Amino acid sequence: MDQALPVMNDMKRLGFSEYECKAYLKLLEEFPLNGYTLSKNSGIPRSRIYEVLKNLMGKQMVFEQTEEKNKVYYPVAPDVFIKKLKESYKELFSNISRFVGRLYTEKTG
């Protein structure tokens, strides 16, 4: 995971927690995994793993599947995740730009 440190720092700059980074990157390496195994393999405390997975599912980075009465987790393909994230940020920047541009124009106009 040491090699992943620069990527984790970049992901944190985008608002992801350290545990979210660790979980997603570990799932990219080995999947599907259940919560217990992901916790053990990633170093995320078991008491936090399901909260982290719920957050990642909310961010559409991970999805859950039931296999033989067990829930297992898969990562969303990185290219799909990156594309969605870029679109989301593009929309945010567009909205911010329009709003602050109006404020500035009203003040100077």
Buried (B, 14 or more C-beta within 10 A) or exposed (E): EEEBEEEBEEBEEEEBBBBBBBBBBBBBEEEBBBBEBBBEBBEBEEEEBBEBBEBBBEBEBBBBEEEEEEEBBBBBEEEEBEEBBEEEEEEEEEEEEEEEEEEEEEEEE
